[in-house]
Amino acid sequence: MALATLILAVLVTISGAHGVLADDGDAAAAADVAMASRHEEWMAKHGKTYKDEEEKARRLEVFRANAKLIDSFNAAADKEGDGGHRLATNKFADLTDDEFRAARTGLLQRSPPLSSGAGGGGFLYENFSLDAVPQSLDWRAMGAVTGVKDQGSCGCCWAFSAVAAVEGLTKIRTGRLVSLSEQELVDCDVRGMDQGCEGGLMDTAFQYITRRGGLSAESSYPYRGIDGSCRSSSSASVSAASIRGFQDVPANNEAALMAAVSRQPVSVAVHGGGYVFRFYDRGVLGGAGCGTELDHAVTAVGYGTASDGTGYWLMKNSWGASWGEGGYVRIRRGVGREGACGIAKMASYPV
Ligand SMILES: *[C@@H]1O[C@H](CO)[C@@H](O)[C@H](O)[C@H]1NC(C)=O
C-alpha cells in the first residue's frame, strides 16, 4: 500500500516535471485523433468517399473547422438554456462556405428588379383579417405538400421553392396533389433571368409556368440535378398543373405573409448560406446569427407556436429529408421588419 502510494507520488512528480507544454501537446494530439475518428464515423454515416488520402486530409480540415463551429454554437445554446435551435454535423459538414453556397443555394438577387405589377399587381389577401386565421397551420396535414425533395449539387432552390408553391395551390384548387417538375424549369426556363443550376428567382419561374400554360409532372420530367436541354413540348396538354400568374407579398410585413400562408403555401427567400442555417438540426431558428441577405429559397407551408411559446414559420427546404427536422426548418416568427433570416423580404405565391 505504502509502496503503491510512493510510486504514484513519483509518477505525479515526473509528469509534473514535463510541464504544461507536454500536457497541452498530448491533449491536442488526443483531440486530433478524436476529430479524425469523428470524421471517419461521419464519412461512414453519409456514405462519403474521397479520391485519395490528400483529398481526405483536406476534407478533414474543413470538417474540423465546421465541427468546432457547430460544437461551440450548441455549447453556448445549452449554457444559456436557450430554447432556440441546435446544429448538427450534417451531410454538408465537409464543404467550405463557398462550395456550399455554389451547390446548395441559388437565389439570384433581383436585379434588375421585376417591374412592380409583374404578376398583375395587387395582393389578393390585403383585406384578410388575422383574426380569421387559425392559430397554427400545417399544409402537410391538409395533403397539400409533396415529400421532401433534394436539389443535390445544383443551385436551383428557386425552382424547388416555386414548384412547392404551385403543388400546394393545385391541391387546394383541384383536390389533387401532384409532384411537379423542377427539371423542366432548370432546362426550359432559360430565356430570362433564370439560369438553371446557376440560380434563378421564383417570380420568373411563375412567369414561365404562366406563359407556357402549365408545368409537367415530376414523373414525366424527372429531376436530374444538372443543366440539360429542354425537352418539354410547348403544348399545355402535357402539363400537370397550371397557374394564371403570381403576386408578391408586401415586403417586410409578417402579418401579410401570415394572411397569405393561411390561404396557400408561399415561396419565401431566406439567408441560407450561413452556418446557423446550413447546419440546422432542430428547434426554432432565431434571428441572431442568421443574416438577412437573400441567397436561398424555401416554401412556407405553415406556422405555429413552439412549446416554450416561440412563434415559428414552418418552411419546406430542398436539401433532402436528412437535413433539419425531416427536411423542414422552423424559423422564428414575429421578429418584425425583414423577419428572421430575411423571410419577410421577398415572398410570393402563384394565383
Ligand atoms: C379590399 O377592400 C377594398 C375596399 O373595400 C376594395 O376596394 C379592394 O378591392 C379589396 N381588395 C381585394 C383584393 O379584395
The ligand as a Gaussian input file, in Angstrom:
#p B3LYP/6-31G(d) Opt

LIG

0 1
 C      -60.058000      45.383000     -50.342000
 O      -61.059000      46.274000     -49.915000
 C      -61.136000      47.446000     -50.724000
 C      -62.183000      48.370000     -50.071000
 O      -63.352000      47.686000     -49.818000
 C      -61.527000      47.069000     -52.136000
 O      -61.573000      48.228000     -52.957000
 C      -60.477000      46.105000     -52.695000
 O      -60.848000      45.646000     -53.978000
 C      -60.307000      44.920000     -51.766000
 N      -59.204000      44.101000     -52.235000
 C      -59.322000      42.829000     -52.571000
 C      -58.074000      42.144000     -53.067000
 O      -60.356000      42.193000     -52.496000

